[in-house]
Amino acid sequence: MRFFPWKRKSSLSDDELLLAYRNTGDKALVGELYTRYAHLIYGHCLNYFGDRELARDAVLQVFEKLFETLLKQTPDNFKVWISFVARNHCISELRKRKTADGKQDLYVRDETELSVVPNDDEQNPKEAQLQKLESAVEELGDEQRRCIELFYLQEKSYREIVAITGFSEKQVKSYLQNGKRNLKRILTQSA
């Protein structure tokens, strides 16, 4: 059996598959979404982990979560939404690994009686900055956060954001401008 089945089995759109899954609970419908997007999610996971086996495991974990998650929420654009789910899953897994590695390092250092353990900000200042930025983005209003994520993280154009969100182009520009200003304010206050 191949990890990435390439042939579409259904002519239903993503939205139709999601609606049918919510109504029937038929896991084969989520399987069709897996068929369509596993390669995309694999690419995202491979970028984060840099290891093919870890990326494959992550893809499977992401799609396993969908059985429960899709019964509770219906994403507007499945492709964009599943990309965010995969990104968040990878970041979460990397943090868990870093924490586990950190605990192992502390244990080894205690055993060898080393005196000082540097904090995470000293070990990896870029990671600390990214975490601050991520939490600052979460503080933005829904519209600003959505536009910032689509424009900067997913590199969507104004027109693509208009199509995805339903906002006017003027609103998108305004949300981006105000979002950037608010991010700067939040980050300077927390510094």
C-alpha positions in Angstrom: 0.0 0.0 0.0 1.3 3.4 -0.9 1.6 6.2 1.7 0.2 8.7 -0.7 -2.7 7.4 -2.9 -2.8 9.8 -5.8 -6.2 9.0 -7.5 -9.3 10.8 -6.4 -12.1 8.5 -5.6 -14.8 11.0 -5.4 -15.9 14.0 -7.5 -17.4 15.7 -4.5 -15.8 19.0 -3.5 -14.1 19.4 -0.1 -17.0 21.2 1.3 -19.4 18.4 0.1 -17.2 15.8 1.7 -17.0 17.7 5.0 -20.8 18.1 5.1 -21.4 14.4 4.2 -18.9 13.4 7.0 -20.7 15.6 9.6 -24.0 14.0 8.6 -22.9 10.4 8.3 -19.7 10.0 10.3 -18.4 7.8 7.4 -14.6 7.8 7.9 -14.1 7.0 4.2 -15.0 10.6 3.4 -12.1 11.8 5.6 -10.0 9.2 3.7 -10.8 11.0 0.5 -9.5 14.2 2.0 -6.4 12.3 3.0 -6.0 11.2 -0.6 -6.2 14.8 -1.8 -4.0 16.5 0.8 -1.6 14.0 2.4 1.2 15.0 0.0 0.7 18.7 0.9 0.8 18.0 4.6 3.8 15.7 4.2 5.7 18.6 2.6 4.8 20.9 5.5 5.8 18.3 8.1 9.0 17.5 6.2 10.0 21.2 6.3 9.5 21.3 10.1 11.1 17.9 11.0 13.6 17.4 8.2 13.1 13.7 8.6 10.9 11.6 6.3 9.7 9.1 8.9 8.9 11.8 11.4 7.0 13.7 8.7 5.0 10.6 7.7 4.1 9.9 11.3 3.0 13.5 11.7 0.8 13.3 8.6 -1.0 10.3 10.0 -1.4 11.9 13.4 -2.9 15.1 11.8 -5.4 13.1 9.8 -6.3 10.9 12.9 -7.2 14.0 14.7 -9.6 15.0 11.9 -12.1 12.3 12.7 -13.1 14.0 15.9 -12.3 17.6 15.0 -14.4 17.7 11.8 -17.5 16.6 13.7 -17.1 19.7 15.8 -16.0 22.4 13.3 -16.4 23.1 9.7 -13.5 25.0 8.1 -14.2 27.6 5.4 -11.4 26.5 3.2 -10.2 23.0 4.0 -6.8 23.2 2.2 -5.8 26.4 4.1 -7.3 25.0 7.4 -5.5 21.7 7.2 -2.2 23.5 6.5 -2.6 25.4 9.8 -3.6 22.3 11.6 -0.4 20.6 10.3 1.7 23.6 11.2 0.4 23.7 14.7 0.8 20.0 15.1 4.5 20.2 14.0 5.2 23.1 16.2 3.6 21.3 19.2 5.6 18.2 18.5 8.9 20.1 18.2 8.2 21.9 21.5 7.5 18.5 23.2 10.8 17.2 21.8 12.6 20.3 23.0 11.1 20.0 26.4 11.9 16.3 26.6 15.5 16.9 25.4 15.8 19.8 27.9 14.7 17.5 30.8 17.2 14.9 29.7 19.9 17.6 29.5 19.0 18.8 33.0 19.3 15.2 34.3 22.7 14.7 32.7 23.9 18.1 34.0 22.7 17.3 37.5 24.5 14.0 37.4 27.8 15.6 36.3 27.2 18.5 38.8 27.3 21.3 36.3 26.2 24.5 38.0 24.2 26.7 35.6 21.6 25.7 33.1 21.0 28.5 30.5 17.3 29.4 30.0 15.6 28.9 26.6 16.0 32.5 25.6 19.8 32.2 25.9 19.9 28.9 24.1 17.8 29.9 21.1 16.9 33.6 20.9 15.2 33.1 17.5 12.8 30.5 18.9 12.0 32.9 21.8 11.3 35.7 19.3 9.1 33.4 17.2 7.2 32.4 20.3 6.7 36.0 21.3 5.5 36.8 17.7 3.2 33.9 17.7 1.6 34.9 21.0 1.3 38.5 19.8 -0.5 37.3 16.6 -3.0 35.4 18.8 -3.8 38.7 20.6 -5.0 40.4 17.4 -8.6 40.6 16.5 -10.0 37.7 14.3 -10.0 39.7 11.1 -6.5 41.1 11.5 -5.0 37.8 12.7 -6.6 35.9 9.7 -5.3 38.5 7.2 -1.8 38.5 8.8 -1.6 34.7 8.7 -2.8 34.5 5.1 -0.5 37.3 3.8 2.7 36.6 5.7 2.6 32.9 6.6 0.9 31.5 3.6 2.1 34.3 1.2 -1.3 34.9 -0.3 -2.0 38.0 -2.4 -4.6 40.6 -1.6 -6.9 39.0 -4.2 -6.5 35.5 -2.8 -7.2 36.8 0.7 -10.3 38.5 -0.6 -11.5 35.3 -2.2 -10.7 33.2 0.9 -12.2 35.6 3.5 -14.9 37.4 1.7 -13.5 40.8 2.9 -13.2 43.6 0.4 -9.7 44.5 -0.9 -9.9 47.7 1.1 -10.7 45.8 4.3 -7.8 43.4 3.7 -5.4 46.2 3.3 -6.7 47.9 6.4 -6.6 44.7 8.5 -3.0 44.1 7.4 -1.9 47.7 8.1 -3.7 47.8 11.5 -2.5 44.3 12.3 1.1 45.2 11.7 0.8 48.3 13.8 -0.9 46.3 16.7 1.8 43.6 16.5 4.5 46.2 16.8 2.7 47.8 19.8 2.2 44.4 21.5 5.8 43.3 20.9 7.3 46.6 22.2 5.1 46.5 25.3 6.2 42.9 26.2 9.9 43.7 25.6 
